[in-house]
Amino acid sequence: MNAPSKIEPRHLRLQALVYIRQSTPQQVVNNQESTRRQYDLVDRARQMGWPEASIHVIDDDLGLSGASSQQRGGFQRLVAAVGLGEVGIVLVTEVSRLSRCNSDWHRVIELCAVFRTLIADEDGIYNPQNPNDQLLLGVKGTLFAAELHILQARMHGALLNKARRGELKVTLPVGYRRRPDGIAIIDPDEAVCQAVSTVFERFAVLRNARAVQRHFLENGLLLPRLVQSGPDAGRIAWMRPSYQMIQKMLVNPAYAGTFVYGRVKREAAPGTPPSSVERRRPPEEWDIVVQDVYPAYLSFDAYLANRRQLRDNLSNFERKNRGAPREGAALLHGLVVCGRCGSRMTVSYGRGDQHRRYECRRAQADYAEPACQSFLAREVDRIAAEAFLDAVRPAGLETTIAALHGLAEERRVIDRQWRLRLERARYEARMAQRQYDAVDPDNRLVARELERRWETALGAVEHLEQEYARLQRTELSPLTEETEEVRRLAADLPALWHAETTTAVDRKRLLRLAIVEVTIMADAVTRTADVQLLWSGGAATRHTVRCPPPGWHRQTDPDVLASIRDLAGQYPDHRIADGLNARGLRTRTGKPWTYDRVASMRRVHGIPTGCPVATTNRQDRRDGFVPAAVAARRLGQSLAAIRVWAHDGALSTDQRRTASKIWVRLTPEDIARLDGTADVTGLPTLSGVAEQAGLTRAAVWQRVREGAFIAYRTSRGPAQAGQWEWRLRPVGASPCPNSDNARKEVEQHHEA
C-alpha cells in the first residue's frame, strides 16, 4: 500500500471508508482473525495521512454474501457516499469484500473514476481513472466472481455426494431427534410419538386431513411442535393443531424413513426487479431419494398413497380428481363419469335435495356448447347402494365387529394420549415445586416468581384432570351397550345404512372403499340410463336405471296409505307419524312423517280419524282421552287443577306439541282414583314415601311421572272438612294392599 504519488491533498480532505464484510454468520464466529485484519485497516488509513475524524468504518454487512447488493445496506451506504463526492479512498483487505458480482463491481469502478475516489487493498492503491489500474481492478473482479462460482460448484458437488448417501444433515421434523454422533432416532418422548402416530393412523381411516384435524380438536388433543430458533430452540411446544400442521406432516417423506433432496425448485418470477419463487415438485421429479435412512412411522408406499389421497381430495382444482367425501346428499359425487365424453360429472341440487342430478357440463363450460347429459342422482345412488349392500352382506357381521374393535382401539389411543398429557403436566408441577423448594426463602424476588409458576402448574393439572374425567364419562366411556346394539343390528345392514346416525359422509366413505368409478350413459327419450360400476378389485357390473314417471313424488306408497287408514281410528295423527317413522317409513320424497303430513294425507284421501287433537265438537276419543276442560267438569275441579295434576303425572295426558291442546285419559278407574272413592287402605302418603326414601316431594312426583307410582287422591279426616292428600301405590302392587304389605312393597321398590 505504499504508493503516495496516487494520494493527493484533495483525497486527504475527504473521508476514508473502511469496508468490512464476512460472507456468513458462521465465518463471523469462527474466522475472527479475518475480521480482525479488516478492522486493522483503520491503522493503515491513519498511516496514509487521514486524520482520525475522517476515518469511518462500515461493518453493517457482517454475515452477508457479496453475491448480491440487494440486502447489503452497508455497501449501498458506501456507494451513496462515493456518489456524493464525500469519499477520498475505500479500503478493503481484498476487492472481493466489496462485491463478487461483476455488474455491481464494475459500477463501483465507474463511479469511483467519475468522483476520483481511490480503492486500496493489501496489494496496493488503485486509481480507477488510470486505464492500467482500471483494467487490473476489472480483472480482479472477474476472477473473484469466477472464484465464487467455482466455490459454489465445489460445495454443491460435495453436498450432492453426501445427499446421495443419505448422510446430509437436514432439519428433522417433530417426532425425531438427532444424537450427538448425527444419527437420527425416534423422539424418546412417548407423548410425542403417540401424537405423531395418531395423525397417520387417523388419516388412514378418515382419508381427509380436515377430518384428522377435527378428530384432534373434538377430543381435546394437542400436537407437538419443535421450536427451531430462539432461546427455546429444540424444545417441544404443544398446541392446538392447525390444518397446515397436519398437512405438512402427511407430505413429509422423513416420516416414511426416506431422505429426499430436491423437493423444492427455485424459479425466476416475472416482475421488476426480477425475483425468484420456490415451487414444490411432485415425487417423480425429486432429485435424490434414499429410503430407510430414518426410523419410519409408516412405509414409503403408504406415504405415497397418502399424497395421492391428498391430491385426489382437491376436487375444486383438479378435474380428474374425485375429491374428498363431503356433506352433500349425492352419494357418488366425485365418482361419476360421463359415458359420452369421459369428463367428471358434477352435482346439481336444483329445487331441492330430492331433485339433485348428475350433470356433465364440461363442454358447456369450456366451449359454450349444450350440456352433454344429466340424470336423476337419487336413482343412481339407490342402485349403487343396493349393489354395495349386496356385495358386503356376507361379511357384514365380521366387518361391523371389526369396526367396533377399531372404535374401541381409537378410544384407547385417545385415553393414552390424555394420560401422557396428564403425566407431563404433573411432572412440570413437580419440577416447579422442586425449584421453589430449592430457593432461599428470604430471596422473595425469586421465590415469588417460582411460587407463581408452581401455582400455575398446579392449576393446569387440576384443569386437565377435570377435563379428562368429563371425557371418561362421555366420549371415552366403554362401548358395552353400543357393541350389543350393533351386534343386534349387524344382521340387517340396510337398517344401519339408513339409520339416522349414519351421515352422508359415512355412506360416501363406505362406497369409496368398494367402488372406484361409476359411468353413466343416459337416454333422454326413454328416461333410462346404463350405469357401470367399476369395483376396487377390477370387476365391473352393469345396471339399468329408470327414472320414475312425472308426478311420482306426489303419490304416496299404497302400503303406507293402508297403514294410515288402519291406525287413524285408534291413534291421533302425531302418534301415527311416530309409528311410521319408527318402522323406517318415509314420504315419497324421503322426508320423515309429521302430524301435518299425516293430517294432509287423511284429508286428501278422505280418511276419518277417531282421535282428533284440535277439535272440541267431540268430548272424547276412541283411545280414551278427553279434553282437559271435560275432565275438569267430570271431576268437579278447576281447569288449573287438572293441568297441575297432569304435570305431576297423576293423570295420563296426550299433547301434540308444547302449548297445544291437552287431552286427558279419564277411565272409571281414573275417576275413582281422583274423586276420593277408591279404597286406599294401607297405601303410604306422598310425604311418607319422600321421608322414607330421603327424597323431596318434587323428586317423588318425578317418579310418578316416570310411571313408578300410581297416585290416589283421598280425603284427610272427615270428608266435609275439605282437606285432601295424595297416596301412592307402586306399579305392579295389589290394588288394595294392607298396611304392612304396602310398606314392604314401597321399600322394595326404592331398593330396586
C-alpha positions in Angstrom: 0.0 0.0 0.0 3.0 2.3 -0.5 2.0 4.5 -3.4 2.0 8.1 -2.1 2.1 9.5 -5.6 -1.6 8.5 -6.1 -2.7 10.1 -2.8 -3.3 13.8 -3.5 -4.1 16.5 -0.9 -7.7 16.6 -2.1 -8.1 12.9 -1.1 -6.9 13.6 2.4 -9.6 16.3 2.8 -12.3 13.7 2.2 -13.4 10.6 4.1 -11.5 7.3 4.2 -14.1 4.4 4.3 -13.0 1.1 5.7 -15.5 -1.6 4.4 -15.7 -4.8 6.4 -17.7 -7.9 5.4 -17.8 -11.6 6.2 -19.9 -13.9 3.9 -21.8 -15.9 6.6 -22.6 -15.7 10.3 -20.5 -18.8 10.8 -17.5 -17.0 9.4 -18.1 -14.1 11.8 -18.0 -16.5 14.7 -15.3 -18.9 13.5 -13.0 -16.7 11.3 -12.3 -13.9 13.7 -8.8 -13.4 12.5 -10.0 -12.3 9.1 -12.4 -9.8 10.8 -9.6 -8.5 12.9 -7.4 -7.9 9.8 -10.2 -5.9 8.2 -10.5 -3.7 11.3 -6.7 -3.1 11.3 -7.2 -1.2 8.0 -8.1 1.8 10.2 -4.4 2.0 11.2 -3.4 1.8 7.6 -5.6 4.8 6.7 -4.1 6.7 9.6 -0.6 5.9 8.4 -1.5 7.2 4.9 -2.3 10.6 6.4 -6.0 10.6 7.0 -7.0 12.2 10.4 -8.9 10.1 12.9 -12.1 12.1 12.4 -12.1 11.4 8.7 -11.8 7.6 9.0 -15.1 5.7 9.1 -15.8 2.0 9.4 -18.7 0.4 7.6 -19.4 -3.1 9.1 -23.2 -3.3 8.6 -22.7 -6.3 6.2 -21.1 -8.8 8.5 -22.6 -12.2 7.8 -23.9 -11.3 4.3 -22.8 -12.7 1.0 -21.2 -10.5 -1.7 -23.0 -12.2 -4.5 -25.7 -9.5 -4.5 -26.1 -6.0 -3.2 -29.9 -6.0 -2.5 -29.7 -7.0 1.1 -26.3 -5.2 1.9 -27.2 -1.9 3.5 -23.5 -1.1 4.3 -22.5 -1.5 0.6 -25.4 0.7 -0.5 -24.4 3.4 2.0 -20.8 3.3 0.7 -21.9 3.7 -2.9 -24.1 6.6 -1.9 -21.2 8.4 -0.1 -19.0 7.9 -3.2 -21.7 9.3 -5.4 -21.9 12.4 -3.3 -18.2 13.1 -3.7 -17.5 12.6 0.0 -15.0 9.8 -0.2 -11.3 10.0 -0.9 -10.4 6.4 -0.5 -12.1 3.0 0.1 -10.0 0.4 2.0 -10.6 -3.3 1.9 -8.4 -6.3 2.5 -9.3 -7.6 -1.0 -11.6 -6.3 -3.6 -13.9 -9.4 -3.3 -15.0 -7.9 0.1 -16.8 -5.1 -1.9 -18.6 -7.4 -4.4 -18.5 -10.8 -6.1 -21.0 -9.7 -8.7 -19.5 -8.3 -11.9 -22.3 -5.8 -12.6 -22.0 -4.3 -9.1 -18.2 -4.3 -9.1 -17.9 -2.5 -12.5 -20.4 0.1 -11.5 -18.3 0.8 -8.4 -15.2 1.2 -10.5 -17.0 3.6 -12.9 -18.4 5.6 -10.0 -15.0 5.9 -8.3 -13.5 7.0 -11.6 -16.0 9.8 -12.0 -15.5 11.2 -8.5 -11.7 10.4 -8.4 -12.0 8.0 -5.4 -9.1 5.7 -4.7 -9.5 2.0 -4.0 -6.9 0.2 -1.7 -6.4 -3.4 -0.8 -3.4 -5.3 0.7 -1.7 -5.3 -2.8 -1.7 -1.6 -3.3 -3.7 1.6 -4.2 -5.7 1.8 -7.4 -6.8 4.9 -9.2 -9.9 4.0 -11.3 -9.1 6.9 -13.6 -5.9 5.2 -14.6 -6.5 2.8 -17.5 -4.0 0.3 -16.2 -5.5 0.3 -12.7 -9.0 0.2 -14.1 -8.0 -2.9 -16.1 -6.4 -4.6 -13.1 -9.4 -3.9 -10.9 -11.7 -5.3 -13.7 -9.6 -8.5 -13.9 -9.6 -8.9 -10.2 -13.4 -8.5 -10.0 -13.9 -11.1 -12.8 -11.5 -13.5 -11.1 -13.3 -13.2 -7.8 -16.7 -13.6 -9.4 -15.5 -16.8 -11.1 -14.0 -18.0 -7.9 -17.4 -17.6 -6.2 -18.9 -19.8 -8.9 -16.1 -22.4 -8.5 -16.5 -22.4 -4.7 -20.3 -22.8 -5.0 -20.0 -25.6 -7.6 -17.4 -27.4 -5.4 -19.6 -27.1 -2.3 -22.7 -28.1 -4.2 -21.0 -31.1 -5.6 -19.9 -32.2 -2.1 -23.4 -31.6 -0.8 -24.9 -33.7 -3.6 -22.4 -36.5 -3.0 -23.3 -36.5 0.7 -27.0 -36.4 -0.1 -26.8 -39.4 -2.4 -25.6 -41.4 0.6 -28.4 -40.0 2.7 -25.8 -38.5 5.2 -26.6 -34.9 4.6 -27.8 -33.3 7.9 -31.1 -31.6 7.4 -33.6 -30.3 9.9 -35.7 -33.2 11.2 -39.5 -32.8 11.7 -41.1 -33.2 15.1 -41.0 -36.8 16.2 -37.3 -37.2 15.6 -34.2 -36.3 17.5 -30.5 -36.3 16.4 -27.9 -37.9 18.6 -24.5 -36.2 19.2 -23.0 -38.5 16.6 -25.5 -37.3 14.0 -27.7 -40.4 13.8 -31.5 -39.7 13.7 -33.7 -41.5 16.2 -37.3 -41.6 17.2 -38.1 -38.9 19.8 -37.8 -40.6 23.2 -40.8 -38.6 24.4 -43.7 -41.2 24.4 -46.3 -38.5 24.1 -44.7 -37.0 21.0 -44.5 -40.4 19.3 -48.1 -41.2 20.2 -49.4 -37.9 18.8 -47.4 -38.3 15.5 -48.6 -41.9 15.1 -52.2 -40.8 15.7 -52.1 -38.4 12.7 -51.1 -41.1 10.3 -53.4 -43.7 11.8 -56.5 -41.4 11.7 -55.7 -40.3 8.1 -55.6 -44.0 7.0 -59.2 -44.3 8.3 -60.7 -40.9 7.6 -58.7 -40.1 4.3 -59.1 -36.4 4.9 -56.7 -34.0 6.6 -59.6 -31.8 7.8 -61.2 -34.8 9.4 -58.0 -35.6 11.2 -57.9 -32.0 12.5 -61.5 -32.3 13.7 -60.6 -35.6 15.4 -57.9 -33.8 17.4 -60.0 -30.8 18.2 -63.1 -32.7 19.2 -61.2 -34.9 21.6 -59.1 -32.1 23.1 -55.8 -33.5 21.8 -52.7 -31.4 21.1 -49.9 -31.7 18.6 -46.2 -31.2 19.3 -44.2 -28.6 17.5 -40.4 -28.4 17.6 -39.1 -24.9 18.2 -36.5 -24.3 15.5 -34.9 -21.0 16.6 -34.6 -18.6 19.6 -33.7 -19.3 23.2 -36.1 -22.2 23.3 -34.7 -23.9 20.2 -35.0 -27.7 20.4 -37.9 -27.6 22.9 -41.2 -29.3 22.2 -44.2 -26.9 22.4 -47.8 -28.4 22.5 -50.6 -26.5 20.7 -54.0 -27.0 19.1 -53.4 -28.5 15.6 -54.0 -26.4 12.5 -54.7 -27.8 9.1 -51.2 -26.7 7.9 -49.5 -28.6 10.7 -51.3 -31.9 9.8 -50.9 -31.4 6.0 -47.1 -30.8 6.4 -46.7 -33.9 8.5 -48.6 -36.0 5.9 -46.4 -34.8 3.0 -43.1 -35.0 4.8 -41.2 -38.1 3.5 -39.0 -38.2 6.6 -41.8 -39.9 8.5 -41.5 -42.8 5.9 -37.9 -43.1 6.8 -36.8 -41.5 3.5 -34.2 -38.9 2.9 -35.2 -36.6 0.0 -33.2 -33.8 -1.7 -34.7 -31.5 -4.3 -38.3 -31.3 -3.1 -38.3 -27.6 -3.9 -37.1 -25.8 -7.0 -36.4 -22.1 -7.2 -37.7 -20.5 -10.4 -37.5 -16.9 -11.7 -40.6 -14.9 -11.2 -41.7 -12.1 -13.6 -41.5 -8.6 -12.3 -39.3 -5.5 -11.9 -36.9 -6.0 -10.3 -36.8 -9.8 -11.1 -37.2 -12.2 -8.2 -37.4 -15.9 -7.6 -40.1 -18.1 -6.1 -40.0 -21.6 -4.7 -42.1 -24.3 -6.3 -42.8 -27.7 -4.7 -42.0 -30.6 -7.0 -44.0 -33.8 -7.3 -42.3 -37.0 -6.0 -41.4 -38.2 -9.6 -39.3 -35.0 -10.0 -37.3 -35.3 -6.8 -33.5 -35.3 -7.4 -32.4 -37.7 -4.7 -34.5 -40.3 -2.8 -32.8 -42.6 -0.3 -35.1 -44.9 1.7 -34.5 -46.4 5.1 -32.4 -43.5 6.4 -34.5 -42.7 9.4 -36.7 -44.9 11.6 -40.1 -44.8 10.0 -43.6 -44.1 11.3 -45.2 -45.6 8.1 -44.0 -47.3 4.9 -43.0 -45.4 1.8 -45.8 -47.0 -0.2 -48.3 -45.8 2.5 -46.7 -42.3 2.3 -47.2 -42.1 -1.5 -50.8 -43.3 -1.1 -51.4 -40.5 1.4 -50.0 -38.0 -1.1 -52.3 -39.4 -3.8 -55.2 -39.2 -1.5 -54.5 -35.5 -0.6 -54.2 -34.7 -4.2 -57.4 -36.6 -5.0 -59.2 -34.6 -2.4 -58.6 -31.4 -4.4 -61.8 -31.6 -6.3 -62.1 -27.9 -6.8 -58.7 -27.6 -8.6 -58.2 -30.9 -10.5 -60.8 -32.1 -13.0 -59.7 -35.7 -12.8 -59.7 -36.0 -9.0 -62.6 -37.4 -7.1 -62.5 -35.0 -4.2 -63.0 -35.8 -0.5 -66.4 -37.1 0.8 -68.5 -34.1 1.8 -71.8 -33.5 3.4 -74.0 -33.3 0.3 -76.7 -35.9 -0.2 -75.3 -37.1 -3.6 -73.5 -40.4 -2.6 -71.5 -40.7 -5.8 -70.2 -37.1 -6.1 -66.7 -37.3 -7.5 -67.1 -40.9 -8.7 -69.5 -40.4 -11.6 -68.0 -40.1 -15.1 -69.8 -39.2 -18.3 -70.2 -42.2 -20.6 -70.1 -39.9 -23.7 -67.1 -37.5 -23.2 -65.4 -39.1 -20.3 -65.5 -36.0 -18.1 -66.2 -36.0 -14.4 -69.9 -35.2 -13.8 -70.9 -32.7 -11.2 -74.0 -32.5 -8.9 -76.8 -30.0 -9.4 -79.3 -29.8 -6.4 -81.8 -27.7 -8.4 -85.0 -27.1 -6.5 -84.1 -29.3 -3.6 -82.2 -32.2 -2.3 -84.6 -34.8 -3.8 -84.3 -33.3 -7.3 -80.5 -33.4 -7.4 -79.0 -34.6 -10.7 -75.6 -35.7 -12.0 -74.7 -33.4 -14.9 -71.9 -33.2 -17.5 -71.3 -29.5 -18.2 -67.7 -29.7 -19.3 -68.4 -28.8 -23.0 -70.8 -26.1 -21.9 -68.2 -24.5 -19.5 -65.2 -24.8 -21.9 -66.8 -24.2 -25.4 -70.2 -22.8 -24.7 -71.8 -25.9 -26.2 -75.0 -27.6 -25.0 -74.7 -29.7 -21.8 -73.7 -33.3 -22.6 -76.2 -35.3 -20.4 -77.7 -35.4 -17.0 -79.7 -37.9 -14.9 -81.6 -38.1 -11.6 -79.0 -38.7 -8.9 -81.3 -40.3 -6.4 -82.0 -43.3 -8.7 -78.3 -43.9 -9.5 -77.4 -43.6 -5.8 -80.1 -46.2 -5.0 -78.7 -48.7 -7.5 -75.2 -48.2 -6.2 -76.2 -48.5 -2.6 -78.1 -51.7 -3.3 -75.2 -53.2 -5.2 -72.8 -52.3 -2.4 -75.0 -53.8 0.3 -75.4 -57.0 -1.7 -71.6 -57.2 -2.1 -70.7 -56.7 1.5 -73.7 -58.6 3.1 -71.8 -61.9 3.5 -69.1 -60.2 5.6 -71.4 -57.7 7.3 -71.2 -59.0 10.8 -67.4 -59.5 10.7 -66.9 -56.1 9.3 -69.2 -54.5 11.9 -67.4 -56.2 14.8 -64.0 -55.2 13.3 -65.3 -51.6 13.1 -66.3 -51.8 16.7 -62.9 -53.1 17.7 -61.4 -50.2 15.7 -63.5 -47.7 17.5 -62.5 -49.2 20.9 -58.8 -49.0 19.8 -59.4 -45.4 18.8 -60.8 -44.6 22.3 -57.9 -46.4 23.8 -55.4 -44.3 21.9 -57.2 -41.1 22.9 -57.2 -42.2 26.5 -53.5 -43.0 26.3 -52.7 -39.5 24.9 -54.7 -37.9 27.7 -52.8 -39.9 30.3 -49.5 -38.9 28.8 -50.6 -35.3 28.8 -51.6 -35.5 32.4 -48.3 -37.2 33.2 -46.4 -34.4 31.5 -48.4 -31.7 33.4 -47.8 -33.4 36.8 -44.0 -33.6 36.0 -43.9 -29.9 35.3 -45.8 -29.2 38.5 -43.3 -31.4 40.5 -40.4 -29.6 38.8 -41.8 -26.2 39.6 -42.2 -27.4 43.2 -38.6 -28.6 43.4 -37.4 -25.2 42.0 -39.5 -23.4 44.6 -38.2 -25.6 47.4 -34.6 -25.1 46.3 -34.7 -21.3 46.5 -33.7 -19.3 49.7 -37.0 -18.4 51.4 -35.5 -14.9 52.2 -34.9 -14.2 48.5 -38.5 -13.1 47.9 -37.6 -11.6 44.5 -37.1 -15.1 43.1 -39.4 -17.0 45.5 -42.5 -15.0 44.4 -42.0 -15.8 40.7 -41.3 -19.5 41.4 -44.3 -19.7 43.6 -46.4 -18.2 40.9 -45.1 -20.8 38.4 -45.9 -23.6 40.8 -49.4 -22.4 41.3 -49.9 -22.1 37.5 -48.6 -25.6 37.0 -51.0 -27.0 39.7 -53.9 -25.1 38.1 -53.1 -26.7 34.8 -53.0 -30.1 36.3 -56.4 -29.6 38.0 -57.9 -28.3 34.8 -56.6 -31.3 32.8 -57.9 -33.8 35.5 -61.4 -32.3 35.3 -61.4 -32.4 31.5 -60.1 -35.9 31.5 -62.8 -37.0 34.0 -65.5 -35.4 31.8 -64.2 -37.3 28.7 -64.2 -40.6 30.6 -67.9 -40.1 31.4 -68.8 -39.2 27.8 -66.6 -39.8 24.7 -64.3 -42.3 26.4 -67.0 -44.4 28.1 -67.0 -48.2 27.5 -68.7 -49.4 24.3 -70.6 -52.2 26.0 -74.1 -51.0 25.2 -73.1 -49.8 21.7 -71.5 -53.2 21.0 -74.6 -55.2 21.9 -76.8 -52.8 19.9 -74.6 -53.1 16.8 -74.3 -56.8 17.2 -78.1 -56.9 17.1 -78.4 -54.7 14.0 -75.4 -56.2 12.2 -77.5 -58.8 10.5 -79.6 -56.0 9.0 -77.1 -53.9 7.0 -79.8 -51.8 5.3 -81.1 -50.7 8.7 -77.6 -49.5 9.6 -77.2 -47.9 6.2 -80.5 -45.9 6.5 -80.1 -45.2 10.2 -80.4 -41.5 11.3 -76.9 -41.6 12.9 -75.3 -42.7 9.6 -74.3 -39.5 7.9 -73.9 -38.9 4.1 -70.1 -38.6 4.7 -70.1 -42.1 6.3 -72.0 -43.6 3.4 -69.7 -42.0 0.9 -66.6 -43.3 2.6 -68.0 -46.8 2.6 -68.9 -46.6 -1.1 -65.4 -45.4 -2.0 -63.8 -48.4 -0.3 -65.5 -50.7 -2.8 -66.4 -48.5 -5.8 -63.7 -46.8 -7.9 -65.8 -45.2 -10.7 -69.4 -45.0 -11.9 -70.0 -44.5 -15.7 -73.4 -43.2 -16.8 -74.9 -43.3 -20.3 -78.3 -41.6 -20.2 -81.2 -41.8 -22.8 -83.4 -38.7 -22.5 -86.1 -40.3 -24.7 -86.7 -43.5 -22.7 -85.8 -41.8 -19.4 -83.3 -44.6 -18.7 -79.6 -44.8 -18.1 -77.0 -47.6 -18.4 -74.8 -47.5 -15.2 -71.5 -49.3 -15.0 -69.9 -49.8 -11.5 -66.2 -50.3 -11.5 -65.2 -52.1 -8.3 -61.9 -51.8 -6.4 -61.0 -55.3 -7.3 -61.2 -54.5 -11.1 -64.6 -56.2 -11.7 -67.4 -54.2 -13.4 -71.1 -54.6 -13.2 -73.8 -53.1 -15.4 -77.2 -51.9 -14.3 -80.2 -50.2 -15.9 -81.8 -47.3 -14.1 -85.2 -45.9 -15.0 -86.4 -42.5 -13.9 -89.8 -42.6 -12.2 -92.8 -41.1 -14.1 -93.6 -37.4 -13.8 -95.6 -36.6 -10.6 -94.2 -39.7 -8.8 -93.3 -37.5 -5.7 -97.0 -36.6 -5.2 -98.2 -40.3 -4.9 -98.0 -42.0 -1.5 -96.9 -45.6 -1.3 -100.0 -47.9 -1.1 -98.6 -49.7 1.9 -98.1 -46.5 3.9 -101.6 -45.3 2.9 -103.1 -48.6 4.2 -101.2 -48.3 7.5 -102.6 -44.7 8.0 -106.1 -46.0 7.2 -105.7 -48.8 9.8 -104.3 -46.6 12.6 -106.5 -43.5 12.1 -109.4 -45.0 14.1 -107.3 -45.7 17.2 -104.5 -43.1 17.3 -104.1 -39.3 16.8 -102.1 -38.1 13.8 -98.9 -37.3 15.7 -98.8 -40.8 17.2 -99.3 -42.3 13.7 -96.4 -40.2 12.4 -94.2 -41.5 15.3 -95.2 -45.1 14.5 -94.4 -44.7 10.7 -91.0 -43.2 11.5 -90.2 -45.9 13.9 -90.8 -48.5 11.2 -88.4 -46.6 8.9 -91.1 -45.5 6.5 -90.8 -42.1 4.8 -92.7 -40.0 2.4 -92.3 -40.4 -1.3 -89.6 -37.7 -1.3 -87.8 -39.3 1.7 -88.9 -36.9 4.4 -90.0 -38.1 7.9 -93.7 -38.2 8.7 -95.1 -35.4 10.9 -98.5 -34.5 12.3 -99.2 -32.1 9.4 -98.2 -34.6 6.7 -100.4 -37.4 8.2 -103.3 -35.0 8.6 -102.9 -33.8 5.0 -102.8 -37.3 3.7 -106.1 -38.1 5.6 -107.8 -35.1 4.1 -106.7 -35.9 0.6 -107.8 -39.5 0.7 -110.9 -38.9 2.9 -109.8 -41.0 5.9 -111.6 -40.0 9.1 -109.8 -40.0 12.5 -111.2 -41.4 15.7 -108.7 -39.3 17.8 -108.8 -35.6 16.9 -106.4 -33.4 18.7 -107.6 -29.9 17.9 -111.5 -30.0 17.8 -114.0 -29.6 20.6 -117.0 -31.0 18.8 -116.5 -34.4 20.5 -115.8 -34.7 24.2 -113.8 -37.9 24.0 -111.7 -40.0 21.6 -111.6 -43.7 20.8 -108.3 -44.1 22.7 -110.0 -42.9 25.9 -108.7 -39.3 26.1 -111.0 -36.3 26.7 -110.3 -32.6 26.7 -108.9 -31.2 29.9 -112.0 -29.0 30.3 -114.3 -32.1 30.1 -112.1 -33.8 32.7 -112.4 -30.8 35.0 -116.3 -30.9 34.8 -116.4 -34.7 35.4 -114.1 -34.4 38.4 -115.6 -31.2 39.7 -112.3 -29.4 39.6 -110.9 -26.3 38.0 -109.1 -26.4 34.8 -105.9 -25.2 36.5 -106.1 -28.2 38.9 -106.4 -30.6 36.1 -103.3 -29.1 34.4 -101.3 -29.3 37.7 -102.3 -33.0 38.1 -101.4 -33.7 34.5 -98.0 -32.0 35.0 -97.3 -34.0 38.2 -98.2 -37.3 36.5 -101.4 -38.1 38.4 -103.2 -38.1 35.1 -102.1 -39.5 31.7 -102.1 -36.9 29.0 -101.6 -36.6 25.3 -100.3 -33.4 23.7 -99.2 -32.8 20.1 -96.6 -30.2 20.9 -95.8 -27.8 23.7 -98.6 -25.2 24.3 -101.1 -27.2 22.2 -104.4 -28.7 23.4 -104.1 -31.1 26.4 -106.1 -34.4 26.3 -106.5 -36.4 29.5 -107.2 -40.2 29.8 -110.2 -40.5 32.1 -111.4 -44.0 32.7 -113.8 -45.0 35.5 -110.7 -46.2 37.4 -109.1 -42.8 37.0 -112.2 -41.1 38.2 -112.3 -43.3 41.3 -108.6 -42.6 42.0 -109.1 -38.8 41.9 -112.6 -38.2 43.4 -111.7 -40.0 46.7 -114.0 -43.1 46.3 -111.1 -45.6 45.8 -110.0 -47.8 48.6 -106.6 -46.6 49.7 -106.2 -48.7 52.8 -102.6 -49.3 53.6 -101.2 -47.0 50.9 -98.5 -44.6 52.2 -98.8 -40.9 51.7 -96.6 -38.9 49.3 -94.9 -37.2 52.3 -94.3 -40.6 53.9 -92.7 -42.0 50.7 -90.5 -38.9 50.4 -89.4 -39.2 54.0 -88.8 -42.9 53.8 -86.8 -42.6 50.6 -84.9 -39.5 51.6 -86.3 -37.5 48.6 -88.0 -34.2 48.1 -91.7 -34.1 47.2 -90.7 -32.9 43.7 -88.4 -35.9 43.3 -91.3 -38.2 44.3 -93.6 -36.6 41.8 -90.9 -37.1 39.1 -91.1 -40.8 40.0 -94.8 -40.7 39.5 -94.3 -39.1 36.0 -91.9 -41.8 35.2 -94.6 -44.4 35.9 -93.0 -45.9 39.1 -96.1 -45.0 41.2 -99.9 -44.5 40.8 -101.3 -41.5 42.6 -104.6 -41.7 44.6 -106.4 -38.6 45.9 -108.2 -39.1 49.2 -109.7 -37.0 51.9 -107.7 -36.3 55.1 -110.0 -36.5 58.1 -113.8 -36.1 57.6 -114.9 -35.6 54.0 -116.8 -32.5 54.9 -113.6 -30.9 56.2 -112.4 -30.4 52.6 -108.8 -31.5 53.2 -107.1 -33.8 50.7 -103.9 -35.7 50.4 -102.1 -37.9 47.9 -101.3 -41.6 48.5 -99.1 -43.7 46.3 -99.1 -47.3 45.1 -96.1 -48.8 43.4 -96.8 -50.1 39.9 -97.4 -53.8 40.0 -98.7 -53.8 43.6 -102.1 -55.2 44.5 -104.9 -52.6 44.2 -105.9 -52.7 47.9 -102.9 -53.9 49.9 -102.9 -53.9 53.7 -100.6 -51.5 55.5 -97.8 -54.0 56.2 -97.6 -55.3 52.6 -97.8 -51.7 51.2 -94.9 -50.6 53.3 -92.8 -53.6 52.2 -93.7 -53.0 48.6 -92.6 -49.4 48.8 -89.3 -50.3 50.5 -88.6 -53.0 47.8 -89.4 -50.5 45.1 -87.0 -48.0 46.5 -84.3 -50.6 46.8 -84.8 -51.6 43.2 
